[in-house]
Amino acid sequence: MRHIMLVGSMVLFLVGAERIARAQHEAPPPKKSGDSAPKHEKKPEEAKPMPAKPAPAKKPEAKPDAASPQEEHSPMDPAAGKTEADVAPKESVPAAGRDGHAPTQEEIIQMFKKQTPVDEPVRPVGATAAAGDGTPDGSLLREGQYITDYVGRLSEEGPWRMLRFESDSAAAPMAPIRLLPNQLLERMVRETEAASEGVLYVVSGEVTMFESENYLLLRKVLRRKTPVNLER
């Protein structure tokens, strides 16, 4: 009886051991603590610091030339302490009046006349062309002077055509002047040769000088009509 019970307990022990071994064989292996994170997961890359840009090199300041004068400050240079209006001449641009109104047209004209000198033409004195400035005493007219509305007659002296002025003053007659050739002089010659008596002309022109002699380049020539005597 003991022998049968011993055999039965051994059979039960073997069957239980076989089941335990089979269960352990079929069960998945336990996960390790270090394998909790996925194997293929990549760590985020750390942002690399950008290289710092080199500071721009300062340009060497140009030294003023000792021989040349220093340049003036620009109109808007704060170091100069002046604005463009302060640097510019006061009369170069017409400014508003003291009362705040714009200058009138006459004021602007007068302002420009002061800035730009104008050579005034020599004007005859009296009804006819009298002696000009300095001519009665034999002095020469200056180069570039412009005479206006002088009355005279055409004459000939050697190779030159002369203009003899008609003056109201017999005590201070104006010296004759040589005429430079041009078309106006050619017209005067033709009219004088065709006339039966001397012809009076009202002339304007520019004075030139060569070897201490005055010459006149005609710019305007008008024939003066001879008054008719109605008492005949």
Secondary structure, 3 states (H helix, E strand, C coil): CHHHHHHHHHHHHHHHHHHHHHHHHHCCCCCCHHHCCCCCCCCCCCCCCCCCCCCCCCCCCCCCCCCCCCCCCCCCCCCCCCCHHHHCCCCCCCCCCCCCCCCCHHHHHHHHHHHCCCCCCECCCCCCCCCCCCCCCCCCCCCCCEEEEEEEEEEEECCEEEEEECCCCCCCCCCCEEECCCHHHHHHHHHHHHCCCCCEEEEEEEEEEECCEEEEEEEEEEEECCCCCCCC
